[in-house]
Amino acid sequence: MATLTCNLSDSLLKQLAVKAKAMSVPKHILIENALKFYLEQLEKEEYINSFQLTSKDKEVMKIADEGLEYFKLKT
């Protein structure tokens, strides 16, 4: 495991300490969980954006429609 040193505002550090104490977990665990959650949200957002861009591409939509028609014929 690597070590990371960072600066946090006094108010944020206080909030972190209060929550960690209330939950009986170390501060680094809260930070790790929050960062994982945030990175997952960013990844989901990128995924959604890529689908939105793809939906505007007429050629891709044509291929998707052809694929759906193929599956409709198979069922």
mmCIF file of the N, C-alpha and C atoms, coordinates in Angstrom:
data_MODEL
# 
_entry.id   MODEL 
# 
loop_
_atom_site.group_PDB 
_atom_site.id 
_atom_site.type_symbol 
_atom_site.label_atom_id 
_atom_site.label_alt_id 
_atom_site.label_comp_id 
_atom_site.label_asym_id 
_atom_site.label_entity_id 
_atom_site.label_seq_id 
_atom_site.pdbx_PDB_ins_code 
_atom_site.Cartn_x 
_atom_site.Cartn_y 
_atom_site.Cartn_z 
_atom_site.occupancy 
_atom_site.B_iso_or_equiv 
_atom_site.pdbx_formal_charge 
_atom_site.auth_seq_id 
_atom_site.auth_comp_id 
_atom_site.auth_asym_id 
_atom_site.auth_atom_id 
_atom_site.pdbx_PDB_model_num 
ATOM 1   N N  . MET A 1 1  ? 0.844   -1.172  0.000   1.00 0.00 ? 1  MET A N  1 
ATOM 2   C CA . MET A 1 1  ? 0.000   0.000   0.000   1.00 0.00 ? 1  MET A CA 1 
ATOM 3   C C  . MET A 1 1  ? 0.889   1.235   0.000   1.00 0.00 ? 1  MET A C  1 
ATOM 4   N N  . ALA A 1 2  ? 0.525   2.195   -0.810  1.00 0.00 ? 2  ALA A N  1 
ATOM 5   C CA . ALA A 1 2  ? 1.288   3.435   -0.923  1.00 0.00 ? 2  ALA A CA 1 
ATOM 6   C C  . ALA A 1 2  ? 0.755   4.478   0.056   1.00 0.00 ? 2  ALA A C  1 
ATOM 7   N N  . THR A 1 3  ? 1.582   5.465   0.307   1.00 0.00 ? 3  THR A N  1 
ATOM 8   C CA . THR A 1 3  ? 1.198   6.565   1.192   1.00 0.00 ? 3  THR A CA 1 
ATOM 9   C C  . THR A 1 3  ? 1.008   7.826   0.366   1.00 0.00 ? 3  THR A C  1 
ATOM 10  N N  . LEU A 1 4  ? -0.027  8.571   0.695   1.00 0.00 ? 4  LEU A N  1 
ATOM 11  C CA . LEU A 1 4  ? -0.332  9.829   0.022   1.00 0.00 ? 4  LEU A CA 1 
ATOM 12  C C  . LEU A 1 4  ? -0.440  10.905  1.091   1.00 0.00 ? 4  LEU A C  1 
ATOM 13  N N  . THR A 1 5  ? 0.215   11.994  0.853   1.00 0.00 ? 5  THR A N  1 
ATOM 14  C CA . THR A 1 5  ? 0.101   13.139  1.750   1.00 0.00 ? 5  THR A CA 1 
ATOM 15  C C  . THR A 1 5  ? -0.620  14.244  1.002   1.00 0.00 ? 5  THR A C  1 
ATOM 16  N N  . CYS A 1 6  ? -1.634  14.830  1.652   1.00 0.00 ? 6  CYS A N  1 
ATOM 17  C CA . CYS A 1 6  ? -2.371  15.910  1.001   1.00 0.00 ? 6  CYS A CA 1 
ATOM 18  C C  . CYS A 1 6  ? -2.799  16.941  2.041   1.00 0.00 ? 6  CYS A C  1 
ATOM 19  N N  . ASN A 1 7  ? -3.167  18.103  1.558   1.00 0.00 ? 7  ASN A N  1 
ATOM 20  C CA . ASN A 1 7  ? -3.646  19.176  2.425   1.00 0.00 ? 7  ASN A CA 1 
ATOM 21  C C  . ASN A 1 7  ? -5.157  19.245  2.345   1.00 0.00 ? 7  ASN A C  1 
ATOM 22  N N  . LEU A 1 8  ? -5.801  19.364  3.501   1.00 0.00 ? 8  LEU A N  1 
ATOM 23  C CA . LEU A 1 8  ? -7.242  19.537  3.577   1.00 0.00 ? 8  LEU A CA 1 
ATOM 24  C C  . LEU A 1 8  ? -7.528  20.777  4.403   1.00 0.00 ? 8  LEU A C  1 
ATOM 25  N N  . SER A 1 9  ? -8.625  21.431  4.096   1.00 0.00 ? 9  SER A N  1 
ATOM 26  C CA . SER A 1 9  ? -9.001  22.595  4.897   1.00 0.00 ? 9  SER A CA 1 
ATOM 27  C C  . SER A 1 9  ? -9.297  22.138  6.324   1.00 0.00 ? 9  SER A C  1 
ATOM 28  N N  . ASP A 1 10 ? -9.155  23.047  7.240   1.00 0.00 ? 10 ASP A N  1 
ATOM 29  C CA . ASP A 1 10 ? -9.417  22.721  8.646   1.00 0.00 ? 10 ASP A CA 1 
ATOM 30  C C  . ASP A 1 10 ? -10.849 22.244  8.847   1.00 0.00 ? 10 ASP A C  1 
ATOM 31  N N  . SER A 1 11 ? -11.795 22.895  8.175   1.00 0.00 ? 11 SER A N  1 
ATOM 32  C CA . SER A 1 11 ? -13.197 22.511  8.351   1.00 0.00 ? 11 SER A CA 1 
ATOM 33  C C  . SER A 1 11 ? -13.471 21.111  7.796   1.00 0.00 ? 11 SER A C  1 
ATOM 34  N N  . LEU A 1 12 ? -12.874 20.794  6.654   1.00 0.00 ? 12 LEU A N  1 
ATOM 35  C CA . LEU A 1 12 ? -13.063 19.464  6.073   1.00 0.00 ? 12 LEU A CA 1 
ATOM 36  C C  . LEU A 1 12 ? -12.416 18.395  6.946   1.00 0.00 ? 12 LEU A C  1 
ATOM 37  N N  . LEU A 1 13 ? -11.248 18.682  7.444   1.00 0.00 ? 13 LEU A N  1 
ATOM 38  C CA . LEU A 1 13 ? -10.562 17.733  8.322   1.00 0.00 ? 13 LEU A CA 1 
ATOM 39  C C  . LEU A 1 13 ? -11.363 17.501  9.599   1.00 0.00 ? 13 LEU A C  1 
ATOM 40  N N  . LYS A 1 14 ? -11.986 18.543  10.118  1.00 0.00 ? 14 LYS A N  1 
ATOM 41  C CA . LYS A 1 14 ? -12.809 18.405  11.329  1.00 0.00 ? 14 LYS A CA 1 
ATOM 42  C C  . LYS A 1 14 ? -14.022 17.532  11.035  1.00 0.00 ? 14 LYS A C  1 
ATOM 43  N N  . GLN A 1 15 ? -14.687 17.781  9.886   1.00 0.00 ? 15 GLN A N  1 
ATOM 44  C CA . GLN A 1 15 ? -15.839 16.952  9.500   1.00 0.00 ? 15 GLN A CA 1 
ATOM 45  C C  . GLN A 1 15 ? -15.424 15.493  9.368   1.00 0.00 ? 15 GLN A C  1 
ATOM 46  N N  . LEU A 1 16 ? -14.282 15.277  8.758   1.00 0.00 ? 16 LEU A N  1 
ATOM 47  C CA . LEU A 1 16 ? -13.769 13.918  8.585   1.00 0.00 ? 16 LEU A CA 1 
ATOM 48  C C  . LEU A 1 16 ? -13.542 13.251  9.939   1.00 0.00 ? 16 LEU A C  1 
ATOM 49  N N  . ALA A 1 17 ? -12.919 13.967  10.850  1.00 0.00 ? 17 ALA A N  1 
ATOM 50  C CA . ALA A 1 17 ? -12.632 13.416  12.170  1.00 0.00 ? 17 ALA A CA 1 
ATOM 51  C C  . ALA A 1 17 ? -13.915 13.074  12.929  1.00 0.00 ? 17 ALA A C  1 
ATOM 52  N N  . VAL A 1 18 ? -14.902 13.969  12.836  1.00 0.00 ? 18 VAL A N  1 
ATOM 53  C CA . VAL A 1 18 ? -16.173 13.740  13.528  1.00 0.00 ? 18 VAL A CA 1 
ATOM 54  C C  . VAL A 1 18 ? -16.866 12.501  12.975  1.00 0.00 ? 18 VAL A C  1 
ATOM 55  N N  . LYS A 1 19 ? -16.943 12.390  11.652  1.00 0.00 ? 19 LYS A N  1 
ATOM 56  C CA . LYS A 1 19 ? -17.603 11.229  11.027  1.00 0.00 ? 19 LYS A CA 1 
ATOM 57  C C  . LYS A 1 19 ? -16.851 9.931   11.327  1.00 0.00 ? 19 LYS A C  1 
ATOM 58  N N  . ALA A 1 20 ? -15.545 9.975   11.239  1.00 0.00 ? 20 ALA A N  1 
ATOM 59  C CA . ALA A 1 20 ? -14.748 8.776   11.500  1.00 0.00 ? 20 ALA A CA 1 
ATOM 60  C C  . ALA A 1 20 ? -14.964 8.299   12.930  1.00 0.00 ? 20 ALA A C  1 
ATOM 61  N N  . LYS A 1 21 ? -14.998 9.224   13.854  1.00 0.00 ? 21 LYS A N  1 
ATOM 62  C CA . LYS A 1 21 ? -15.213 8.859   15.259  1.00 0.00 ? 21 LYS A CA 1 
ATOM 63  C C  . LYS A 1 21 ? -16.613 8.293   15.458  1.00 0.00 ? 21 LYS A C  1 
ATOM 64  N N  . ALA A 1 22 ? -17.611 8.942   14.857  1.00 0.00 ? 22 ALA A N  1 
ATOM 65  C CA . ALA A 1 22 ? -18.996 8.483   14.986  1.00 0.00 ? 22 ALA A CA 1 
ATOM 66  C C  . ALA A 1 22 ? -19.186 7.089   14.404  1.00 0.00 ? 22 ALA A C  1 
ATOM 67  N N  . MET A 1 23 ? -18.454 6.791   13.336  1.00 0.00 ? 23 MET A N  1 
ATOM 68  C CA . MET A 1 23 ? -18.583 5.499   12.670  1.00 0.00 ? 23 MET A CA 1 
ATOM 69  C C  . MET A 1 23 ? -17.570 4.473   13.173  1.00 0.00 ? 23 MET A C  1 
ATOM 70  N N  . SER A 1 24 ? -16.693 4.912   14.057  1.00 0.00 ? 24 SER A N  1 
ATOM 71  C CA . SER A 1 24 ? -15.646 4.041   14.611  1.00 0.00 ? 24 SER A CA 1 
ATOM 72  C C  . SER A 1 24 ? -14.772 3.424   13.525  1.00 0.00 ? 24 SER A C  1 
ATOM 73  N N  . VAL A 1 25 ? -14.394 4.248   12.570  1.00 0.00 ? 25 VAL A N  1 
ATOM 74  C CA . VAL A 1 25 ? -13.483 3.802   11.511  1.00 0.00 ? 25 VAL A CA 1 
ATOM 75  C C  . VAL A 1 25 ? -12.352 4.821   11.383  1.00 0.00 ? 25 VAL A C  1 
ATOM 76  N N  . PRO A 1 26 ? -11.207 4.372   10.923  1.00 0.00 ? 26 PRO A N  1 
ATOM 77  C CA . PRO A 1 26 ? -10.104 5.313   10.719  1.00 0.00 ? 26 PRO A CA 1 
ATOM 78  C C  . PRO A 1 26 ? -10.430 6.308   9.601   1.00 0.00 ? 26 PRO A C  1 
ATOM 79  N N  . LYS A 1 27 ? -9.880  7.491   9.705   1.00 0.00 ? 27 LYS A N  1 
ATOM 80  C CA . LYS A 1 27 ? -10.117 8.533   8.702   1.00 0.00 ? 27 LYS A CA 1 
ATOM 81  C C  . LYS A 1 27 ? -9.709  8.072   7.312   1.00 0.00 ? 27 LYS A C  1 
ATOM 82  N N  . HIS A 1 28 ? -8.606  7.335   7.221   1.00 0.00 ? 28 HIS A N  1 
ATOM 83  C CA . HIS A 1 28 ? -8.153  6.928   5.887   1.00 0.00 ? 28 HIS A CA 1 
ATOM 84  C C  . HIS A 1 28 ? -9.153  6.001   5.201   1.00 0.00 ? 28 HIS A C  1 
ATOM 85  N N  . ILE A 1 29 ? -9.915  5.236   5.979   1.00 0.00 ? 29 ILE A N  1 
ATOM 86  C CA . ILE A 1 29 ? -10.933 4.357   5.392   1.00 0.00 ? 29 ILE A CA 1 
ATOM 87  C C  . ILE A 1 29 ? -12.069 5.196   4.803   1.00 0.00 ? 29 ILE A C  1 
ATOM 88  N N  . LEU A 1 30 ? -12.497 6.229   5.517   1.00 0.00 ? 30 LEU A N  1 
ATOM 89  C CA . LEU A 1 30 ? -13.531 7.118   4.975   1.00 0.00 ? 30 LEU A CA 1 
ATOM 90  C C  . LEU A 1 30 ? -13.056 7.793   3.695   1.00 0.00 ? 30 LEU A C  1 
ATOM 91  N N  . ILE A 1 31 ? -11.827 8.255   3.703   1.00 0.00 ? 31 ILE A N  1 
ATOM 92  C CA . ILE A 1 31 ? -11.269 8.916   2.511   1.00 0.00 ? 31 ILE A CA 1 
ATOM 93  C C  . ILE A 1 31 ? -11.196 7.934   1.353   1.00 0.00 ? 31 ILE A C  1 
ATOM 94  N N  . GLU A 1 32 ? -10.732 6.728   1.626   1.00 0.00 ? 32 GLU A N  1 
ATOM 95  C CA . GLU A 1 32 ? -10.625 5.716   0.571   1.00 0.00 ? 32 GLU A CA 1 
ATOM 96  C C  . GLU A 1 32 ? -11.995 5.388   -0.014  1.00 0.00 ? 32 GLU A C  1 
ATOM 97  N N  . ASN A 1 33 ? -12.988 5.197   0.852   1.00 0.00 ? 33 ASN A N  1 
ATOM 98  C CA . ASN A 1 33 ? -14.339 4.882   0.367   1.00 0.00 ? 33 ASN A CA 1 
ATOM 99  C C  . ASN A 1 33 ? -14.935 6.036   -0.427  1.00 0.00 ? 33 ASN A C  1 
ATOM 100 N N  . ALA A 1 34 ? -14.724 7.254   0.043   1.00 0.00 ? 34 ALA A N  1 
ATOM 101 C CA . ALA A 1 34 ? -15.249 8.428   -0.660  1.00 0.00 ? 34 ALA A CA 1 
ATOM 102 C C  . ALA A 1 34 ? -14.599 8.577   -2.029  1.00 0.00 ? 34 ALA A C  1 
ATOM 103 N N  . LEU A 1 35 ? -13.303 8.348   -2.086  1.00 0.00 ? 35 LEU A N  1 
ATOM 104 C CA . LEU A 1 35 ? -12.595 8.470   -3.360  1.00 0.00 ? 35 LEU A CA 1 
ATOM 105 C C  . LEU A 1 35 ? -13.027 7.387   -4.338  1.00 0.00 ? 35 LEU A C  1 
ATOM 106 N N  . LYS A 1 36 ? -13.204 6.159   -3.850  1.00 0.00 ? 36 LYS A N  1 
ATOM 107 C CA . LYS A 1 36 ? -13.699 5.081   -4.720  1.00 0.00 ? 36 LYS A CA 1 
ATOM 108 C C  . LYS A 1 36 ? -15.069 5.438   -5.288  1.00 0.00 ? 36 LYS A C  1 
ATOM 109 N N  . PHE A 1 37 ? -15.956 5.918   -4.417  1.00 0.00 ? 37 PHE A N  1 
ATOM 110 C CA . PHE A 1 37 ? -17.296 6.289   -4.849  1.00 0.00 ? 37 PHE A CA 1 
ATOM 111 C C  . PHE A 1 37 ? -17.235 7.393   -5.902  1.00 0.00 ? 37 PHE A C  1 
ATOM 112 N N  . TYR A 1 38 ? -16.432 8.409   -5.646  1.00 0.00 ? 38 TYR A N  1 
ATOM 113 C CA . TYR A 1 38 ? -16.315 9.540   -6.572  1.00 0.00 ? 38 TYR A CA 1 
ATOM 114 C C  . TYR A 1 38 ? -15.776 9.082   -7.926  1.00 0.00 ? 38 TYR A C  1 
ATOM 115 N N  . LEU A 1 39 ? -14.755 8.253   -7.914  1.00 0.00 ? 39 LEU A N  1 
ATOM 116 C CA . LEU A 1 39 ? -14.176 7.774   -9.176  1.00 0.00 ? 39 LEU A CA 1 
ATOM 117 C C  . LEU A 1 39 ? -15.164 6.907   -9.946  1.00 0.00 ? 39 LEU A C  1 
ATOM 118 N N  . GLU A 1 40 ? -15.973 6.113   -9.233  1.00 0.00 ? 40 GLU A N  1 
ATOM 119 C CA . GLU A 1 40 ? -17.010 5.325   -9.890  1.00 0.00 ? 40 GLU A CA 1 
ATOM 120 C C  . GLU A 1 40 ? -18.049 6.235   -10.558 1.00 0.00 ? 40 GLU A C  1 
ATOM 121 N N  . GLN A 1 41 ? -18.405 7.326   -9.868  1.00 0.00 ? 41 GLN A N  1 
ATOM 122 C CA . GLN A 1 41 ? -19.372 8.266   -10.432 1.00 0.00 ? 41 GLN A CA 1 
ATOM 123 C C  . GLN A 1 41 ? -18.812 8.934   -11.689 1.00 0.00 ? 41 GLN A C  1 
ATOM 124 N N  . LEU A 1 42 ? -17.528 9.291   -11.654 1.00 0.00 ? 42 LEU A N  1 
ATOM 125 C CA . LEU A 1 42 ? -16.900 9.882   -12.840 1.00 0.00 ? 42 LEU A CA 1 
ATOM 126 C C  . LEU A 1 42 ? -16.913 8.907   -14.008 1.00 0.00 ? 42 LEU A C  1 
ATOM 127 N N  . GLU A 1 43 ? -16.636 7.635   -13.721 1.00 0.00 ? 43 GLU A N  1 
ATOM 128 C CA . GLU A 1 43 ? -16.622 6.621   -14.775 1.00 0.00 ? 43 GLU A CA 1 
ATOM 129 C C  . GLU A 1 43 ? -18.023 6.445   -15.362 1.00 0.00 ? 43 GLU A C  1 
ATOM 130 N N  . LYS A 1 44 ? -19.037 6.421   -14.503 1.00 0.00 ? 44 LYS A N  1 
ATOM 131 C CA . LYS A 1 44 ? -20.418 6.314   -14.992 1.00 0.00 ? 44 LYS A CA 1 
ATOM 132 C C  . LYS A 1 44 ? -20.781 7.510   -15.861 1.00 0.00 ? 44 LYS A C  1 
ATOM 133 N N  . GLU A 1 45 ? -20.344 8.689   -15.435 1.00 0.00 ? 45 GLU A N  1 
ATOM 134 C CA . GLU A 1 45 ? -20.623 9.902   -16.202 1.00 0.00 ? 45 GLU A CA 1 
ATOM 135 C C  . GLU A 1 45 ? -19.969 9.848   -17.583 1.00 0.00 ? 45 GLU A C  1 
ATOM 136 N N  . GLU A 1 46 ? -18.735 9.352   -17.636 1.00 0.00 ? 46 GLU A N  1 
ATOM 137 C CA . GLU A 1 46 ? -18.050 9.213   -18.925 1.00 0.00 ? 46 GLU A CA 1 
ATOM 138 C C  . GLU A 1 46 ? -18.787 8.217   -19.813 1.00 0.00 ? 46 GLU A C  1 
ATOM 139 N N  . TYR A 1 47 ? -19.267 7.134   -19.222 1.00 0.00 ? 47 TYR A N  1 
ATOM 140 C CA . TYR A 1 47 ? -20.006 6.108   -19.949 1.00 0.00 ? 47 TYR A CA 1 
ATOM 141 C C  . TYR A 1 47 ? -21.293 6.701   -20.528 1.00 0.00 ? 47 TYR A C  1 
ATOM 142 N N  . ILE A 1 48 ? -22.013 7.455   -19.709 1.00 0.00 ? 48 ILE A N  1 
ATOM 143 C CA . ILE A 1 48 ? -23.252 8.088   -20.159 1.00 0.00 ? 48 ILE A CA 1 
ATOM 144 C C  . ILE A 1 48 ? -22.968 9.078   -21.287 1.00 0.00 ? 48 ILE A C  1 
ATOM 145 N N  . ASN A 1 49 ? -21.928 9.884   -21.117 1.00 0.00 ? 49 ASN A N  1 
ATOM 146 C CA . ASN A 1 49 ? -21.571 10.855  -22.158 1.00 0.00 ? 49 ASN A CA 1 
ATOM 147 C C  . ASN A 1 49 ? -21.230 10.171  -23.470 1.00 0.00 ? 49 ASN A C  1 
ATOM 148 N N  . SER A 1 50 ? -20.531 9.037   -23.400 1.00 0.00 ? 50 SER A N  1 
ATOM 149 C CA . SER A 1 50 ? -20.175 8.336   -24.636 1.00 0.00 ? 50 SER A CA 1 
ATOM 150 C C  . SER A 1 50 ? -21.425 7.811   -25.338 1.00 0.00 ? 50 SER A C  1 
ATOM 151 N N  . PHE A 1 51 ? -22.410 7.335   -24.566 1.00 0.00 ? 51 PHE A N  1 
ATOM 152 C CA . PHE A 1 51 ? -23.652 6.877   -25.172 1.00 0.00 ? 51 PHE A CA 1 
ATOM 153 C C  . PHE A 1 51 ? -24.416 8.043   -25.789 1.00 0.00 ? 51 PHE A C  1 
ATOM 154 N N  . GLN A 1 52 ? -24.397 9.191   -25.125 1.00 0.00 ? 52 GLN A N  1 
ATOM 155 C CA . GLN A 1 52 ? -25.089 10.350  -25.671 1.00 0.00 ? 52 GLN A CA 1 
ATOM 156 C C  . GLN A 1 52 ? -24.451 10.793  -26.979 1.00 0.00 ? 52 GLN A C  1 
ATOM 157 N N  . LEU A 1 53 ? -23.133 10.766  -27.044 1.00 0.00 ? 53 LEU A N  1 
ATOM 158 C CA . LEU A 1 53 ? -22.454 11.120  -28.290 1.00 0.00 ? 53 LEU A CA 1 
ATOM 159 C C  . LEU A 1 53 ? -22.748 10.097  -29.379 1.00 0.00 ? 53 LEU A C  1 
ATOM 160 N N  . THR A 1 54 ? -22.750 8.827   -29.003 1.00 0.00 ? 54 THR A N  1 
ATOM 161 C CA . THR A 1 54 ? -23.005 7.764   -29.965 1.00 0.00 ? 54 THR A CA 1 
ATOM 162 C C  . THR A 1 54 ? -24.418 7.863   -30.519 1.00 0.00 ? 54 THR A C  1 
ATOM 163 N N  . SER A 1 55 ? -25.369 8.257   -29.671 1.00 0.00 ? 55 SER A N  1 
ATOM 164 C CA . SER A 1 55 ? -26.765 8.341   -30.128 1.00 0.00 ? 55 SER A CA 1 
ATOM 165 C C  . SER A 1 55 ? -26.957 9.419   -31.188 1.00 0.00 ? 55 SER A C  1 
ATOM 166 N N  . LYS A 1 56 ? -26.011 10.326  -31.302 1.00 0.00 ? 56 LYS A N  1 
ATOM 167 C CA . LYS A 1 56 ? -26.091 11.381  -32.307 1.00 0.00 ? 56 LYS A CA 1 
ATOM 168 C C  . LYS A 1 56 ? -25.426 10.983  -33.618 1.00 0.00 ? 56 LYS A C  1 
ATOM 169 N N  . ASP A 1 57 ? -24.751 9.831   -33.637 1.00 0.00 ? 57 ASP A N  1 
ATOM 170 C CA . ASP A 1 57 ? -24.064 9.346   -34.828 1.00 0.00 ? 57 ASP A CA 1 
ATOM 171 C C  . ASP A 1 57 ? -25.039 8.502   -35.642 1.00 0.00 ? 57 ASP A C  1 
ATOM 172 N N  . LYS A 1 58 ? -25.440 9.010   -36.800 1.00 0.00 ? 58 LYS A N  1 
ATOM 173 C CA . LYS A 1 58 ? -26.459 8.338   -37.604 1.00 0.00 ? 58 LYS A CA 1 
ATOM 174 C C  . LYS A 1 58 ? -26.027 6.953   -38.066 1.00 0.00 ? 58 LYS A C  1 
ATOM 175 N N  . GLU A 1 59 ? -24.758 6.783   -38.397 1.00 0.00 ? 59 GLU A N  1 
ATOM 176 C CA . GLU A 1 59 ? -24.271 5.485   -38.867 1.00 0.00 ? 59 GLU A CA 1 
ATOM 177 C C  . GLU A 1 59 ? -24.334 4.444   -37.740 1.00 0.00 ? 59 GLU A C  1 
ATOM 178 N N  . VAL A 1 60 ? -23.951 4.831   -36.555 1.00 0.00 ? 60 VAL A N  1 
ATOM 179 C CA . VAL A 1 60 ? -23.995 3.911   -35.416 1.00 0.00 ? 60 VAL A CA 1 
ATOM 180 C C  . VAL A 1 60 ? -25.447 3.542   -35.107 1.00 0.00 ? 60 VAL A C  1 
ATOM 181 N N  . MET A 1 61 ? -26.338 4.505   -35.154 1.00 0.00 ? 61 MET A N  1 
ATOM 182 C CA . MET A 1 61 ? -27.753 4.228   -34.888 1.00 0.00 ? 61 MET A CA 1 
ATOM 183 C C  . MET A 1 61 ? -28.345 3.302   -35.947 1.00 0.00 ? 61 MET A C  1 
ATOM 184 N N  . LYS A 1 62 ? -27.900 3.455   -37.179 1.00 0.00 ? 62 LYS A N  1 
ATOM 185 C CA . LYS A 1 62 ? -28.374 2.571   -38.248 1.00 0.00 ? 62 LYS A CA 1 
ATOM 186 C C  . LYS A 1 62 ? -27.930 1.133   -37.967 1.00 0.00 ? 62 LYS A C  1 
ATOM 187 N N  . ILE A 1 63 ? -26.687 0.959   -37.569 1.00 0.00 ? 63 ILE A N  1 
ATOM 188 C CA . ILE A 1 63 ? -26.172 -0.379  -37.243 1.00 0.00 ? 63 ILE A CA 1 
ATOM 189 C C  . ILE A 1 63 ? -26.947 -0.971  -36.065 1.00 0.00 ? 63 ILE A C  1 
ATOM 190 N N  . ALA A 1 64 ? -27.219 -0.144  -35.051 1.00 0.00 ? 64 ALA A N  1 
ATOM 191 C CA . ALA A 1 64 ? -27.969 -0.615  -33.884 1.00 0.00 ? 64 ALA A CA 1 
ATOM 192 C C  . ALA A 1 64 ? -29.377 -1.044  -34.286 1.00 0.00 ? 64 ALA A C  1 
ATOM 193 N N  . ASP A 1 65 ? -30.028 -0.254  -35.122 1.00 0.00 ? 65 ASP A N  1 
ATOM 194 C CA . ASP A 1 65 ? -31.375 -0.601  -35.583 1.00 0.00 ? 65 ASP A CA 1 
ATOM 195 C C  . ASP A 1 65 ? -31.363 -1.907  -36.375 1.00 0.00 ? 65 ASP A C  1 
ATOM 196 N N  . GLU A 1 66 ? -30.349 -2.102  -37.218 1.00 0.00 ? 66 GLU A N  1 
ATOM 197 C CA . GLU A 1 66 ? -30.240 -3.345  -37.978 1.00 0.00 ? 66 GLU A CA 1 
ATOM 198 C C  . GLU A 1 66 ? -30.052 -4.532  -37.038 1.00 0.00 ? 66 GLU A C  1 
ATOM 199 N N  . GLY A 1 67 ? -29.270 -4.335  -35.993 1.00 0.00 ? 67 GLY A N  1 
ATOM 200 C CA . GLY A 1 67 ? -29.059 -5.403  -35.014 1.00 0.00 ? 67 GLY A CA 1 
ATOM 201 C C  . GLY A 1 67 ? -30.341 -5.752  -34.278 1.00 0.00 ? 67 GLY A C  1 
ATOM 202 N N  . LEU A 1 68 ? -31.126 -4.749  -33.931 1.00 0.00 ? 68 LEU A N  1 
ATOM 203 C CA . LEU A 1 68 ? -32.405 -5.001  -33.262 1.00 0.00 ? 68 LEU A CA 1 
ATOM 204 C C  . LEU A 1 68 ? -33.366 -5.737  -34.177 1.00 0.00 ? 68 LEU A C  1 
ATOM 205 N N  . GLU A 1 69 ? -33.390 -5.364  -35.439 1.00 0.00 ? 69 GLU A N  1 
ATOM 206 C CA . GLU A 1 69 ? -34.250 -6.050  -36.405 1.00 0.00 ? 69 GLU A CA 1 
ATOM 207 C C  . GLU A 1 69 ? -33.858 -7.516  -36.532 1.00 0.00 ? 69 GLU A C  1 
ATOM 208 N N  . TYR A 1 70 ? -32.578 -7.789  -36.526 1.00 0.00 ? 70 TYR A N  1 
ATOM 209 C CA . TYR A 1 70 ? -32.079 -9.165  -36.613 1.00 0.00 ? 70 TYR A CA 1 
ATOM 210 C C  . TYR A 1 70 ? -32.607 -9.984  -35.452 1.00 0.00 ? 70 TYR A C  1 
ATOM 211 N N  . PHE A 1 71 ? -32.549 -9.433  -34.236 1.00 0.00 ? 71 PHE A N  1 
ATOM 212 C CA . PHE A 1 71 ? -33.022 -10.181 -33.072 1.00 0.00 ? 71 PHE A CA 1 
ATOM 213 C C  . PHE A 1 71 ? -34.533 -10.326 -33.061 1.00 0.00 ? 71 PHE A C  1 
ATOM 214 N N  . LYS A 1 72 ? -35.243 -9.365  -33.618 1.00 0.00 ? 72 LYS A N  1 
ATOM 215 C CA . LYS A 1 72 ? -36.707 -9.484  -33.707 1.00 0.00 ? 72 LYS A CA 1 
ATOM 216 C C  . LYS A 1 72 ? -37.082 -10.634 -34.633 1.00 0.00 ? 72 LYS A C  1 
ATOM 217 N N  . LEU A 1 73 ? -36.309 -10.811 -35.712 1.00 0.00 ? 73 LEU A N  1 
ATOM 218 C CA . LEU A 1 73 ? -36.597 -11.887 -36.659 1.00 0.00 ? 73 LEU A CA 1 
ATOM 219 C C  . LEU A 1 73 ? -36.304 -13.253 -36.053 1.00 0.00 ? 73 LEU A C  1 
ATOM 220 N N  . LYS A 1 74 ? -35.327 -13.321 -35.146 1.00 0.00 ? 74 LYS A N  1 
ATOM 221 C CA . LYS A 1 74 ? -34.935 -14.590 -34.532 1.00 0.00 ? 74 LYS A CA 1 
ATOM 222 C C  . LYS A 1 74 ? -35.923 -15.063 -33.466 1.00 0.00 ? 74 LYS A C  1 
ATOM 223 N N  . THR A 1 75 ? -36.737 -14.148 -32.935 1.00 0.00 ? 75 THR A N  1 
ATOM 224 C CA . THR A 1 75 ? -37.656 -14.544 -31.867 1.00 0.00 ? 75 THR A CA 1 
ATOM 225 C C  . THR A 1 75 ? -39.050 -14.774 -32.344 1.00 0.00 ? 75 THR A C  1 
# 
